[in-house]
Amino acid sequence: MEYIAIETEFIKLQQFLKFANAVSSGSDAKYFIQEGNVKVNGEVCTMRGKKIYEGDTVEFEGVEYKAVKA
């Protein structure tokens, strides 16, 4: 599991994937999210604007990322 420090109350899923360097661009994030390739807290999420808060986990391509406070 990789821990990703966020400085705000929340971050949108698309931005989170870019911030974690899981994808190279926003358009890549949009594509993978809309295709159902991303899980948030264990459930498939197709909303790229989904708010990710401290403690949430995001899974993409077999890697889990956990949002933690900076």
C-alpha positions, 0 to 999 in steps of 0.5 A: 500500500502506498500512502498519499498525503493530501493537504486539503479536506478532500481531493477528487478521484481524478486528481488523486490518481494524477497526484499519486502518479498512477496515471500520466494525465487527466484524460488517462484518469478519466478513461480508466475511471469511466471504464470501471478500472478504479475502486474506492474503498473496495467498490468500483467507482465510475465518478471521476469527481468522487471526493477522496477523504483522509482514510479512503483507499483507492485501488488501481492496477493492483496497487492500493493507495491510502489518503492520509493527512499531510 
